[in-house]
């Protein structure tokens, strides 16, 4: 994964996590957590979007305090050592 993709992924997860609240599925029956997970992973190289990453993105959206450290570690662990942002 490129460094800028990792940064963007974590920004997207943070954005969705801020908007999420526990009663959201009840208040908005059309809401699907998987749709938010898909949006967060949009544009990320398919070979790194494992079930583990998808699950951790979902857990972080629902409980950012409990899972953000693990997500950050996993995501930046997918960036090759010494990788720099484009630009």
N, CA, C and O atoms as a CHARMM CRD file, in Angstrom:
* protein
*
  348
    1    1 UNK  N      0.85600  -1.17300   0.00000 PROA 1      0.00000
    2    1 UNK  CA     0.00000   0.00000   0.00000 PROA 1      0.00000
    3    1 UNK  C      0.90200   1.23600   0.00000 PROA 1      0.00000
    4    1 UNK  O      1.91900   1.27600   0.69300 PROA 1      0.00000
    5    2 UNK  N      0.52800   2.21100  -0.76100 PROA 2      0.00000
    6    2 UNK  CA     1.26300   3.47200  -0.77200 PROA 2      0.00000
    7    2 UNK  C      0.96500   4.25900   0.50200 PROA 2      0.00000
    8    2 UNK  O     -0.11200   4.13800   1.08600 PROA 2      0.00000
    9    3 UNK  N      1.92800   5.06000   0.91800 PROA 3      0.00000
   10    3 UNK  CA     1.76900   5.85700   2.13500 PROA 3      0.00000
   11    3 UNK  C      0.56300   6.79100   2.02900 PROA 3      0.00000
   12    3 UNK  O     -0.20000   6.92400   2.98600 PROA 3      0.00000
   13    4 UNK  N      0.38500   7.43600   0.87600 PROA 4      0.00000
   14    4 UNK  CA    -0.74800   8.35100   0.74700 PROA 4      0.00000
   15    4 UNK  C     -2.08500   7.60500   0.79500 PROA 4      0.00000
   16    4 UNK  O     -3.08400   8.15700   1.25600 PROA 4      0.00000
   17    5 UNK  N     -2.10900   6.35000   0.32000 PROA 5      0.00000
   18    5 UNK  CA    -3.33400   5.54600   0.41800 PROA 5      0.00000
   19    5 UNK  C     -3.61800   5.18300   1.87500 PROA 5      0.00000
   20    5 UNK  O     -4.77200   5.18900   2.30500 PROA 5      0.00000
   21    6 UNK  N     -2.56900   4.87000   2.62800 PROA 6      0.00000
   22    6 UNK  CA    -2.73000   4.56100   4.04700 PROA 6      0.00000
   23    6 UNK  C     -3.26900   5.77500   4.80000 PROA 6      0.00000
   24    6 UNK  O     -4.18500   5.65600   5.61300 PROA 6      0.00000
   25    7 UNK  N     -2.69500   6.93200   4.52400 PROA 7      0.00000
   26    7 UNK  CA    -3.16400   8.16700   5.16300 PROA 7      0.00000
   27    7 UNK  C     -4.63200   8.43000   4.84300 PROA 7      0.00000
   28    7 UNK  O     -5.42300   8.74800   5.73100 PROA 7      0.00000
   29    8 UNK  N     -4.98900   8.29200   3.56300 PROA 8      0.00000
   30    8 UNK  CA    -6.36200   8.55100   3.13400 PROA 8      0.00000
   31    8 UNK  C     -7.33200   7.55900   3.77300 PROA 8      0.00000
   32    8 UNK  O     -8.41700   7.94500   4.20700 PROA 8      0.00000
   33    9 UNK  N     -6.95100   6.30000   3.83100 PROA 9      0.00000
   34    9 UNK  CA    -7.80200   5.28700   4.45000 PROA 9      0.00000
   35    9 UNK  C     -8.09800   5.65200   5.89900 PROA 9      0.00000
   36    9 UNK  O     -9.25300   5.60400   6.32300 PROA 9      0.00000
   37   10 UNK  N     -7.08500   6.01200   6.65300 PROA 10     0.00000
   38   10 UNK  CA    -7.29100   6.36200   8.06100 PROA 10     0.00000
   39   10 UNK  C     -8.11700   7.62900   8.21000 PROA 10     0.00000
   40   10 UNK  O     -8.90000   7.74700   9.15300 PROA 10     0.00000
   41   11 UNK  N     -7.95400   8.57800   7.29700 PROA 11     0.00000
   42   11 UNK  CA    -8.77700   9.79600   7.33000 PROA 11     0.00000
   43   11 UNK  C    -10.24200   9.45900   7.07400 PROA 11     0.00000
   44   11 UNK  O    -11.13000   9.98700   7.74300 PROA 11     0.00000
   45   12 UNK  N    -10.49300   8.58700   6.11200 PROA 12     0.00000
   46   12 UNK  CA   -11.87300   8.20000   5.80400 PROA 12     0.00000
   47   12 UNK  C    -12.51800   7.48400   6.98500 PROA 12     0.00000
   48   12 UNK  O    -13.66300   7.76600   7.34100 PROA 12     0.00000
   49   13 UNK  N    -11.77600   6.55500   7.59300 PROA 13     0.00000
   50   13 UNK  CA   -12.31100   5.83200   8.75000 PROA 13     0.00000
   51   13 UNK  C    -12.64000   6.81600   9.87100 PROA 13     0.00000
   52   13 UNK  O    -13.68400   6.70600  10.51400 PROA 13     0.00000
   53   14 UNK  N    -11.75000   7.77400  10.10000 PROA 14     0.00000
   54   14 UNK  CA   -11.99700   8.78000  11.13100 PROA 14     0.00000
   55   14 UNK  C    -13.23800   9.60300  10.85000 PROA 14     0.00000
   56   14 UNK  O    -14.01500   9.90100  11.75700 PROA 14     0.00000
   57   15 UNK  N    -13.42100   9.96800   9.60000 PROA 15     0.00000
   58   15 UNK  CA   -14.59100  10.75300   9.21200 PROA 15     0.00000
   59   15 UNK  C    -15.88200   9.98600   9.48300 PROA 15     0.00000
   60   15 UNK  O    -16.82700  10.52700  10.05700 PROA 15     0.00000
   61   16 UNK  N    -15.91000   8.72900   9.06800 PROA 16     0.00000
   62   16 UNK  CA   -17.11000   7.91800   9.28000 PROA 16     0.00000
   63   16 UNK  C    -17.32500   7.65600  10.76800 PROA 16     0.00000
   64   16 UNK  O    -18.46100   7.67800  11.24400 PROA 16     0.00000
   65   17 UNK  N    -16.24700   7.41100  11.50100 PROA 17     0.00000
   66   17 UNK  CA   -16.36000   7.13100  12.93500 PROA 17     0.00000
   67   17 UNK  C    -16.95700   8.31700  13.69100 PROA 17     0.00000
   68   17 UNK  O    -17.71000   8.12900  14.64700 PROA 17     0.00000
   69   18 UNK  N    -16.62800   9.52000  13.27000 PROA 18     0.00000
   70   18 UNK  CA   -17.18800  10.71700  13.91300 PROA 18     0.00000
   71   18 UNK  C    -18.70300  10.78200  13.71000 PROA 18     0.00000
   72   18 UNK  O    -19.43200  11.22100  14.59900 PROA 18     0.00000
   73   19 UNK  N    -19.17000  10.34800  12.54900 PROA 19     0.00000
   74   19 UNK  CA   -20.59200  10.43800  12.22900 PROA 19     0.00000
   75   19 UNK  C    -21.41000   9.25800  12.76000 PROA 19     0.00000
   76   19 UNK  O    -22.63100   9.35400  12.87700 PROA 19     0.00000
   77   20 UNK  N    -20.74900   8.16000  13.07800 PROA 20     0.00000
   78   20 UNK  CA   -21.44700   6.94400  13.51800 PROA 20     0.00000
   79   20 UNK  C    -21.90300   7.08300  14.97300 PROA 20     0.00000
   80   20 UNK  O    -21.20600   7.67500  15.79600 PROA 20     0.00000
   81   21 UNK  N    -23.06300   6.53800  15.27400 PROA 21     0.00000
   82   21 UNK  CA   -23.54000   6.43700  16.65000 PROA 21     0.00000
   83   21 UNK  C    -24.29700   5.11400  16.77400 PROA 21     0.00000
   84   21 UNK  O    -24.83300   4.62300  15.78100 PROA 21     0.00000
   85   22 UNK  N    -24.35300   4.52400  17.97800 PROA 22     0.00000
   86   22 UNK  CA   -24.89800   3.16800  18.14200 PROA 22     0.00000
   87   22 UNK  C    -26.30800   2.95000  17.60100 PROA 22     0.00000
   88   22 UNK  O    -26.60600   1.86000  17.11300 PROA 22     0.00000
   89   23 UNK  N    -27.18000   3.94800  17.67300 PROA 23     0.00000
   90   23 UNK  CA   -28.55400   3.77000  17.19800 PROA 23     0.00000
   91   23 UNK  C    -28.71600   4.09400  15.71200 PROA 23     0.00000
   92   23 UNK  O    -29.83500   4.09100  15.19700 PROA 23     0.00000
   93   24 UNK  N    -27.63000   4.36600  15.03400 PROA 24     0.00000
   94   24 UNK  CA   -27.71600   4.74000  13.62700 PROA 24     0.00000
   95   24 UNK  C    -28.47700   3.69800  12.78400 PROA 24     0.00000
   96   24 UNK  O    -29.35500   4.08400  12.01200 PROA 24     0.00000
   97   25 UNK  N    -28.17400   2.39600  12.90300 PROA 25     0.00000
   98   25 UNK  CA   -28.93000   1.42400  12.10200 PROA 25     0.00000
   99   25 UNK  C    -30.43100   1.43400  12.40200 PROA 25     0.00000
  100   25 UNK  O    -31.23600   1.19900  11.50100 PROA 25     0.00000
  101   26 UNK  N    -30.81300   1.69800  13.63300 PROA 26     0.00000
  102   26 UNK  CA   -32.23800   1.75600  13.98200 PROA 26     0.00000
  103   26 UNK  C    -32.87300   3.04000  13.46700 PROA 26     0.00000
  104   26 UNK  O    -34.01100   3.02500  12.99900 PROA 26     0.00000
  105   27 UNK  N    -32.14100   4.15600  13.55100 PROA 27     0.00000
  106   27 UNK  CA   -32.65700   5.44500  13.10300 PROA 27     0.00000
  107   27 UNK  C    -32.70900   5.55600  11.58000 PROA 27     0.00000
  108   27 UNK  O    -33.55100   6.26200  11.02600 PROA 27     0.00000
  109   28 UNK  N    -31.80400   4.85500  10.92000 PROA 28     0.00000
  110   28 UNK  CA   -31.72300   4.87900   9.45400 PROA 28     0.00000
  111   28 UNK  C    -31.66800   3.43500   8.96100 PROA 28     0.00000
  112   28 UNK  O    -30.58000   2.89600   8.75900 PROA 28     0.00000
  113   29 UNK  N    -32.82200   2.80200   8.76600 PROA 29     0.00000
  114   29 UNK  CA   -32.84400   1.38600   8.38300 PROA 29     0.00000
  115   29 UNK  C    -32.05400   1.08000   7.10800 PROA 29     0.00000
  116   29 UNK  O    -31.61200  -0.05200   6.91100 PROA 29     0.00000
  117   30 UNK  N    -31.87700   2.06900   6.25600 PROA 30     0.00000
  118   30 UNK  CA   -31.12500   1.84200   5.02000 PROA 30     0.00000
  119   30 UNK  C    -29.61300   1.85300   5.24900 PROA 30     0.00000
  120   30 UNK  O    -28.85000   1.51200   4.34600 PROA 30     0.00000
  121   31 UNK  N    -29.17300   2.24200   6.44900 PROA 31     0.00000
  122   31 UNK  CA   -27.74200   2.30700   6.75200 PROA 31     0.00000
  123   31 UNK  C    -27.13800   0.91100   6.77500 PROA 31     0.00000
  124   31 UNK  O    -27.70100  -0.01600   7.35800 PROA 31     0.00000
  125   32 UNK  N    -25.98600   0.77700   6.13500 PROA 32     0.00000
  126   32 UNK  CA   -25.23300  -0.47500   6.12800 PROA 32     0.00000
  127   32 UNK  C    -23.77100  -0.16500   6.42500 PROA 32     0.00000
  128   32 UNK  O    -23.12800   0.58700   5.69200 PROA 32     0.00000
  129   33 UNK  N    -23.25600  -0.74000   7.49200 PROA 33     0.00000
  130   33 UNK  CA   -21.85500  -0.55400   7.85700 PROA 33     0.00000
  131   33 UNK  C    -20.94000  -0.99100   6.71700 PROA 33     0.00000
  132   33 UNK  O    -19.90600  -0.36800   6.47500 PROA 33     0.00000
  133   34 UNK  N    -21.31600  -2.05600   6.02100 PROA 34     0.00000
  134   34 UNK  CA   -20.49400  -2.52800   4.90000 PROA 34     0.00000
  135   34 UNK  C    -20.34100  -1.47600   3.81100 PROA 34     0.00000
  136   34 UNK  O    -19.30600  -1.42100   3.14800 PROA 34     0.00000
  137   35 UNK  N    -21.35500  -0.64200   3.61700 PROA 35     0.00000
  138   35 UNK  CA   -21.23900   0.44400   2.63100 PROA 35     0.00000
  139   35 UNK  C    -20.15600   1.43600   3.05300 PROA 35     0.00000
  140   35 UNK  O    -19.38500   1.91100   2.22000 PROA 35     0.00000
  141   36 UNK  N    -20.10100   1.74500   4.34700 PROA 36     0.00000
  142   36 UNK  CA   -19.06500   2.65100   4.84000 PROA 36     0.00000
  143   36 UNK  C    -17.68300   2.01200   4.74300 PROA 36     0.00000
  144   36 UNK  O    -16.71000   2.68300   4.39900 PROA 36     0.00000
  145   37 UNK  N    -17.59700   0.73500   5.04100 PROA 37     0.00000
  146   37 UNK  CA   -16.32300   0.03000   4.91800 PROA 37     0.00000
  147   37 UNK  C    -15.86400   0.05900   3.46500 PROA 37     0.00000
  148   37 UNK  O    -14.69600   0.33000   3.18500 PROA 37     0.00000
  149   38 UNK  N    -16.78300  -0.22000   2.53800 PROA 38     0.00000
  150   38 UNK  CA   -16.45100  -0.17700   1.10600 PROA 38     0.00000
  151   38 UNK  C    -15.93400   1.19800   0.70900 PROA 38     0.00000
  152   38 UNK  O    -14.95100   1.30200  -0.02400 PROA 38     0.00000
  153   39 UNK  N    -16.59300   2.26000   1.18900 PROA 39     0.00000
  154   39 UNK  CA   -16.17000   3.61900   0.85100 PROA 39     0.00000
  155   39 UNK  C    -14.76700   3.89000   1.38900 PROA 39     0.00000
  156   39 UNK  O    -13.93600   4.47600   0.69500 PROA 39     0.00000
  157   40 UNK  N    -14.50700   3.47000   2.60600 PROA 40     0.00000
  158   40 UNK  CA   -13.18400   3.69400   3.19400 PROA 40     0.00000
  159   40 UNK  C    -12.09200   2.98900   2.39500 PROA 40     0.00000
  160   40 UNK  O    -10.98600   3.51500   2.26200 PROA 40     0.00000
  161   41 UNK  N    -12.38900   1.81100   1.86600 PROA 41     0.00000
  162   41 UNK  CA   -11.39800   1.01500   1.15500 PROA 41     0.00000
  163   41 UNK  C    -11.37400   1.29300  -0.34200 PROA 41     0.00000
  164   41 UNK  O    -10.55000   0.73400  -1.06600 PROA 41     0.00000
  165   42 UNK  N    -12.26700   2.14600  -0.80600 PROA 42     0.00000
  166   42 UNK  CA   -12.34100   2.48600  -2.22600 PROA 42     0.00000
  167   42 UNK  C    -10.99300   3.02200  -2.71100 PROA 42     0.00000
  168   42 UNK  O    -10.41500   3.92600  -2.10800 PROA 42     0.00000
  169   43 UNK  N    -10.51300   2.45400  -3.79800 PROA 43     0.00000
  170   43 UNK  CA    -9.26000   2.91100  -4.38600 PROA 43     0.00000
  171   43 UNK  C     -8.01700   2.26900  -3.79500 PROA 43     0.00000
  172   43 UNK  O     -6.90800   2.51900  -4.26500 PROA 43     0.00000
  173   44 UNK  N     -8.19100   1.44100  -2.76700 PROA 44     0.00000
  174   44 UNK  CA    -7.04600   0.74900  -2.15500 PROA 44     0.00000
  175   44 UNK  C     -6.78000  -0.52100  -2.95400 PROA 44     0.00000
  176   44 UNK  O     -7.71200  -1.21800  -3.35300 PROA 44     0.00000
  177   45 UNK  N     -5.51700  -0.81400  -3.18200 PROA 45     0.00000
  178   45 UNK  CA    -5.10700  -2.00100  -3.92000 PROA 45     0.00000
  179   45 UNK  C     -5.80300  -3.23500  -3.35000 PROA 45     0.00000
  180   45 UNK  O     -5.74600  -3.48700  -2.14600 PROA 45     0.00000
  181   46 UNK  N     -6.44900  -3.99000  -4.21000 PROA 46     0.00000
  182   46 UNK  CA    -7.25100  -5.13700  -3.79300 PROA 46     0.00000
  183   46 UNK  C     -6.50400  -6.21100  -3.02700 PROA 46     0.00000
  184   46 UNK  O     -7.10200  -6.89100  -2.19300 PROA 46     0.00000
  185   47 UNK  N     -5.21200  -6.38400  -3.28500 PROA 47     0.00000
  186   47 UNK  CA    -4.49700  -7.46700  -2.59600 PROA 47     0.00000
  187   47 UNK  C     -4.24000  -7.16200  -1.12000 PROA 47     0.00000
  188   47 UNK  O     -3.87400  -8.06600  -0.36900 PROA 47     0.00000
  189   48 UNK  N     -4.42200  -5.92500  -0.69100 PROA 48     0.00000
  190   48 UNK  CA    -4.23100  -5.59900   0.73000 PROA 48     0.00000
  191   48 UNK  C     -5.55500  -5.48400   1.48700 PROA 48     0.00000
  192   48 UNK  O     -5.56000  -5.36400   2.71200 PROA 48     0.00000
  193   49 UNK  N     -6.67500  -5.52000   0.76700 PROA 49     0.00000
  194   49 UNK  CA    -7.97200  -5.39000   1.43400 PROA 49     0.00000
  195   49 UNK  C     -8.45200  -6.76800   1.90500 PROA 49     0.00000
  196   49 UNK  O     -9.39900  -7.33400   1.35900 PROA 49     0.00000
  197   50 UNK  N     -7.78500  -7.28000   2.91400 PROA 50     0.00000
  198   50 UNK  CA    -8.08800  -8.59300   3.46700 PROA 50     0.00000
  199   50 UNK  C     -9.32800  -8.53000   4.35200 PROA 50     0.00000
  200   50 UNK  O     -9.81100  -7.45400   4.70400 PROA 50     0.00000
  201   51 UNK  N     -9.82400  -9.70100   4.69600 PROA 51     0.00000
  202   51 UNK  CA   -10.95600  -9.77500   5.62400 PROA 51     0.00000
  203   51 UNK  C    -10.57400  -9.14800   6.96200 PROA 51     0.00000
  204   51 UNK  O    -11.40100  -8.50300   7.60600 PROA 51     0.00000
  205   52 UNK  N     -9.32600  -9.33700   7.37800 PROA 52     0.00000
  206   52 UNK  CA    -8.86100  -8.74500   8.63900 PROA 52     0.00000
  207   52 UNK  C     -8.93100  -7.21700   8.58800 PROA 52     0.00000
  208   52 UNK  O     -9.37000  -6.57700   9.54400 PROA 52     0.00000
  209   53 UNK  N     -8.49800  -6.64100   7.47300 PROA 53     0.00000
  210   53 UNK  CA    -8.54000  -5.18500   7.33200 PROA 53     0.00000
  211   53 UNK  C     -9.98000  -4.69000   7.30700 PROA 53     0.00000
  212   53 UNK  O    -10.30700  -3.71300   7.98200 PROA 53     0.00000
  213   54 UNK  N    -10.83700  -5.34300   6.54600 PROA 54     0.00000
  214   54 UNK  CA   -12.25800  -4.94500   6.48900 PROA 54     0.00000
  215   54 UNK  C    -12.88900  -4.99400   7.87600 PROA 54     0.00000
  216   54 UNK  O    -13.60000  -4.07000   8.27300 PROA 54     0.00000
  217   55 UNK  N    -12.62900  -6.07000   8.60800 PROA 55     0.00000
  218   55 UNK  CA   -13.21300  -6.21400   9.93900 PROA 55     0.00000
  219   55 UNK  C    -12.70000  -5.12600  10.88100 PROA 55     0.00000
  220   55 UNK  O    -13.47300  -4.56400  11.65800 PROA 55     0.00000
  221   56 UNK  N    -11.42000  -4.82900  10.81700 PROA 56     0.00000
  222   56 UNK  CA   -10.85200  -3.82700  11.70300 PROA 56     0.00000
  223   56 UNK  C    -11.33300  -2.42400  11.35100 PROA 56     0.00000
  224   56 UNK  O    -11.52500  -1.59700  12.24200 PROA 56     0.00000
  225   57 UNK  N    -11.53100  -2.14700  10.06700 PROA 57     0.00000
  226   57 UNK  CA   -12.12100  -0.86300   9.66300 PROA 57     0.00000
  227   57 UNK  C    -13.51600  -0.74300  10.27700 PROA 57     0.00000
  228   57 UNK  O    -13.85100   0.29300  10.85000 PROA 57     0.00000
  229   58 UNK  N    -14.32300  -1.78600  10.16100 PROA 58     0.00000
  230   58 UNK  CA   -15.66900  -1.76400  10.72900 PROA 58     0.00000
  231   58 UNK  C    -15.65900  -1.59500  12.23700 PROA 58     0.00000
  232   58 UNK  O    -16.44000  -0.81500  12.78200 PROA 58     0.00000
  233   59 UNK  N    -14.79400  -2.31000  12.90400 PROA 59     0.00000
  234   59 UNK  CA   -14.70400  -2.20000  14.36400 PROA 59     0.00000
  235   59 UNK  C    -14.27100  -0.79600  14.78500 PROA 59     0.00000
  236   59 UNK  O    -14.74300  -0.26600  15.79100 PROA 59     0.00000
  237   60 UNK  N    -13.37300  -0.20600  14.01000 PROA 60     0.00000
  238   60 UNK  CA   -12.88800   1.13700  14.33800 PROA 60     0.00000
  239   60 UNK  C    -13.97100   2.18300  14.11500 PROA 60     0.00000
  240   60 UNK  O    -14.04900   3.15600  14.86600 PROA 60     0.00000
  241   61 UNK  N    -14.80200   2.00300  13.10400 PROA 61     0.00000
  242   61 UNK  CA   -15.91700   2.92300  12.87900 PROA 61     0.00000
  243   61 UNK  C    -16.86500   2.88200  14.08000 PROA 61     0.00000
  244   61 UNK  O    -17.31400   3.92300  14.56100 PROA 61     0.00000
  245   62 UNK  N    -17.16000   1.68800  14.55200 PROA 62     0.00000
  246   62 UNK  CA   -18.12400   1.50500  15.64300 PROA 62     0.00000
  247   62 UNK  C    -17.51700   1.88100  17.00400 PROA 62     0.00000
  248   62 UNK  O    -18.21100   2.43400  17.85800 PROA 62     0.00000
  249   63 UNK  N    -16.24700   1.58800  17.20500 PROA 63     0.00000
  250   63 UNK  CA   -15.58100   1.85400  18.48700 PROA 63     0.00000
  251   63 UNK  C    -14.16200   2.36700  18.23400 PROA 63     0.00000
  252   63 UNK  O    -13.19200   1.62200  18.37900 PROA 63     0.00000
  253   64 UNK  N    -14.04600   3.64300  17.85600 PROA 64     0.00000
  254   64 UNK  CA   -12.72800   4.17700  17.50000 PROA 64     0.00000
  255   64 UNK  C    -11.71200   4.08000  18.63500 PROA 64     0.00000
  256   64 UNK  O    -10.54900   3.75800  18.39700 PROA 64     0.00000
  257   65 UNK  N    -12.13200   4.35000  19.84000 PROA 65     0.00000
  258   65 UNK  CA   -11.19400   4.32400  20.96700 PROA 65     0.00000
  259   65 UNK  C    -10.61700   2.92900  21.16700 PROA 65     0.00000
  260   65 UNK  O     -9.43700   2.78100  21.48200 PROA 65     0.00000
  261   66 UNK  N    -11.43000   1.92800  20.98700 PROA 66     0.00000
  262   66 UNK  CA   -10.98600   0.56200  21.21400 PROA 66     0.00000
  263   66 UNK  C    -10.13900  -0.04000  20.11200 PROA 66     0.00000
  264   66 UNK  O     -9.43200  -1.02100  20.34400 PROA 66     0.00000
  265   67 UNK  N    -10.19700   0.54100  18.89400 PROA 67     0.00000
  266   67 UNK  CA    -9.56500  -0.13800  17.76300 PROA 67     0.00000
  267   67 UNK  C     -8.64800   0.72200  16.90000 PROA 67     0.00000
  268   67 UNK  O     -7.97700   0.18900  16.01600 PROA 67     0.00000
  269   68 UNK  N     -8.59600   2.01400  17.12200 PROA 68     0.00000
  270   68 UNK  CA    -7.81000   2.86300  16.21300 PROA 68     0.00000
  271   68 UNK  C     -6.32700   2.54800  16.23600 PROA 68     0.00000
  272   68 UNK  O     -5.66500   2.62800  15.20100 PROA 68     0.00000
  273   69 UNK  N     -5.79600   2.19600  17.38600 PROA 69     0.00000
  274   69 UNK  CA    -4.36400   1.88100  17.45600 PROA 69     0.00000
  275   69 UNK  C     -4.04000   0.63800  16.63000 PROA 69     0.00000
  276   69 UNK  O     -3.05900   0.62200  15.88700 PROA 69     0.00000
  277   70 UNK  N     -4.85900  -0.39700  16.75700 PROA 70     0.00000
  278   70 UNK  CA    -4.64400  -1.62300  15.99200 PROA 70     0.00000
  279   70 UNK  C     -4.79900  -1.36800  14.49300 PROA 70     0.00000
  280   70 UNK  O     -4.02900  -1.89500  13.69100 PROA 70     0.00000
  281   71 UNK  N     -5.79500  -0.55800  14.11300 PROA 71     0.00000
  282   71 UNK  CA    -5.98500  -0.24500  12.69700 PROA 71     0.00000
  283   71 UNK  C     -4.79200   0.53000  12.15700 PROA 71     0.00000
  284   71 UNK  O     -4.28500   0.22000  11.07900 PROA 71     0.00000
  285   72 UNK  N     -4.34800   1.52400  12.89100 PROA 72     0.00000
  286   72 UNK  CA    -3.20800   2.32600  12.43900 PROA 72     0.00000
  287   72 UNK  C     -1.97300   1.44600  12.26700 PROA 72     0.00000
  288   72 UNK  O     -1.25000   1.57200  11.27900 PROA 72     0.00000
  289   73 UNK  N     -1.73500   0.56400  13.21700 PROA 73     0.00000
  290   73 UNK  CA    -0.58800  -0.33400  13.14000 PROA 73     0.00000
  291   73 UNK  C     -0.69500  -1.25400  11.91500 PROA 73     0.00000
  292   73 UNK  O      0.28000  -1.44800  11.19000 PROA 73     0.00000
  293   74 UNK  N     -1.88000  -1.81400  11.69600 PROA 74     0.00000
  294   74 UNK  CA    -2.07300  -2.70200  10.54700 PROA 74     0.00000
  295   74 UNK  C     -1.89000  -1.95500   9.23700 PROA 74     0.00000
  296   74 UNK  O     -1.17400  -2.42100   8.35100 PROA 74     0.00000
  297   75 UNK  N     -2.52600  -0.80700   9.10900 PROA 75     0.00000
  298   75 UNK  CA    -2.47800  -0.05400   7.85400 PROA 75     0.00000
  299   75 UNK  C     -1.05400   0.39300   7.52100 PROA 75     0.00000
  300   75 UNK  O     -0.58500   0.18600   6.40200 PROA 75     0.00000
  301   76 UNK  N     -0.37100   0.99900   8.47900 PROA 76     0.00000
  302   76 UNK  CA     0.99500   1.44300   8.19100 PROA 76     0.00000
  303   76 UNK  C      1.96000   0.26900   8.06800 PROA 76     0.00000
  304   76 UNK  O      3.03400   0.41100   7.48400 PROA 76     0.00000
  305   77 UNK  N      1.58900  -0.88000   8.60800 PROA 77     0.00000
  306   77 UNK  CA     2.38800  -2.08100   8.40500 PROA 77     0.00000
  307   77 UNK  C      2.30800  -2.60000   6.98100 PROA 77     0.00000
  308   77 UNK  O      3.16400  -3.37500   6.55200 PROA 77     0.00000
  309   78 UNK  N      1.28900  -2.18100   6.24600 PROA 78     0.00000
  310   78 UNK  CA     1.13100  -2.57100   4.83300 PROA 78     0.00000
  311   78 UNK  C      1.91400  -1.66500   3.88700 PROA 78     0.00000
  312   78 UNK  O      2.02300  -1.95200   2.69500 PROA 78     0.00000
  313   79 UNK  N      2.46000  -0.56900   4.42000 PROA 79     0.00000
  314   79 UNK  CA     3.25600   0.35800   3.61500 PROA 79     0.00000
  315   79 UNK  C      4.70800  -0.15000   3.62200 PROA 79     0.00000
  316   79 UNK  O      5.28200  -0.37500   4.68800 PROA 79     0.00000
  317   80 UNK  N      5.28800  -0.32700   2.44700 PROA 80     0.00000
  318   80 UNK  CA     6.67800  -0.79200   2.40200 PROA 80     0.00000
  319   80 UNK  C      7.59700   0.17100   3.16400 PROA 80     0.00000
  320   80 UNK  O      7.42300   1.38800   3.11300 PROA 80     0.00000
  321   81 UNK  N      8.56500  -0.39300   3.86100 PROA 81     0.00000
  322   81 UNK  CA     9.51000   0.41400   4.61800 PROA 81     0.00000
  323   81 UNK  C     10.23500   1.38800   3.69100 PROA 81     0.00000
  324   81 UNK  O     10.69500   1.01300   2.61300 PROA 81     0.00000
  325   82 UNK  N     10.32600   2.61000   4.11800 PROA 82     0.00000
  326   82 UNK  CA    11.00500   3.63400   3.33400 PROA 82     0.00000
  327   82 UNK  C     10.13300   4.28300   2.27400 PROA 82     0.00000
  328   82 UNK  O     10.60100   5.13800   1.52200 PROA 82     0.00000
  329   83 UNK  N      8.85700   3.88000   2.20600 PROA 83     0.00000
  330   83 UNK  CA     7.95400   4.47300   1.20800 PROA 83     0.00000
  331   83 UNK  C      7.68700   5.92000   1.54900 PROA 83     0.00000
  332   83 UNK  O      7.53500   6.27500   2.71800 PROA 83     0.00000
  333   84 UNK  N      7.63100   6.74700   0.53700 PROA 84     0.00000
  334   84 UNK  CA     7.33300   8.16400   0.72200 PROA 84     0.00000
  335   84 UNK  C      6.08300   8.50200  -0.06300 PROA 84     0.00000
  336   84 UNK  O      5.71300   7.80800  -1.01000 PROA 84     0.00000
  337   85 UNK  N      5.44500   9.57700   0.34800 PROA 85     0.00000
  338   85 UNK  CA     4.25600  10.03800  -0.36600 PROA 85     0.00000
  339   85 UNK  C      4.65400  10.57600  -1.72600 PROA 85     0.00000
  340   85 UNK  O      5.72300  11.16500  -1.88600 PROA 85     0.00000
  341   86 UNK  N      3.77200  10.36500  -2.71900 PROA 86     0.00000
  342   86 UNK  CA     3.99800  10.95500  -4.03700 PROA 86     0.00000
  343   86 UNK  C      3.86700  12.45300  -3.95000 PROA 86     0.00000
  344   86 UNK  O      3.16400  12.98100  -3.08800 PROA 86     0.00000
  345   87 UNK  N      4.53900  13.12400  -4.83300 PROA 87     0.00000
  346   87 UNK  CA     4.34800  14.56700  -4.89000 PROA 87     0.00000
  347   87 UNK  C      5.57100  15.24400  -4.59900 PROA 87     0.00000
  348   87 UNK  O      5.61100  16.47400  -4.59900 PROA 87     0.00000
